[in-house]
Amino acid sequence: MHYQSAEGLAERMGMDVHGRVGEQRAAILLGLPTTEIRRFSHISGLGHLKTGDRGEQVVFTYEELWRLCLLAAQSSK
């Protein structure tokens, strides 16, 4: 039987062990394309660039993800 570490599972889910959510996971959670997530991130200054084995991506804390959600909801009105 193969067991994964919590870190490995979190990384596969688009999160890291420090409670950050990757842009792909954020896009799924918010129902937006990744390009829109990056655009909202750029406009608002939310998120941080992280370079890893998947290349460069924007990661968000849960607080930033919440603020990004509010921004996306306001822009849809």
N, C-alpha and C positions, 0 to 999 in steps of 0.2 A: 504494500500500500504506500502511496506517495503522499507526503504531507508537505504543505507549503508554509512558509513563514508568513506572518502577518504583513511584513514589508512586501513580499512578493505578490501576495493577493491584492494589497492596496495598489501597487504599481500597475498590475494588470487591469484594475478597475479605473485607472486614470487618476488615482489619488496618490499622494505620498504619505509617509508616516507622520508628517507634521500637520495633517489635516488640510492639505491643499488639493484642489481639483484642477485637472488638466483641461485645456480648451475643448478637446473632443467630448469629454464627459460633461462639461458645462453646456455645450451645444445640445447634447441629448437631454439634459435636465431642463433646459429652458426652451427646447423645441425650436431652436434657431440653427441656421447653418454656421459652420465654424468661421466663415468669412465675416458674418455679422458679429459673432463674439469678438473677433479681433478688432473689428471696426469700433464697437462699443468700448472695448478696452482702450483703444487709442484715443478716442474722444474724451473718455472719462478719466484716464490715467490709472484705471484699476488693473490689477494683475501685475505679474512679474515674469520676465523672460527666464526660461530655464532651458539649459542645453543638456540633453541626455542621449541615450542610445537611439531614441526616435527622432533625433534632431532637435531643433529649437521649437519650443512651444510656450504659450502663455499659460501660467498657472494662477489660480485664484485661491485666496483664503475663503472660508465660508462667509465671512463678513463681506468680502468683496463680491462674492457670488450673489449674495442677497441684494447688495446695492446695484449690481449689474442687472438683476431681475427687475428691480424697480425702474431703472433707466429704460430697459427694453419695453416694459409695460407702458410707460409714459409716452414713448415714441410711437406706439401703435395706435394712440388715440387720434 
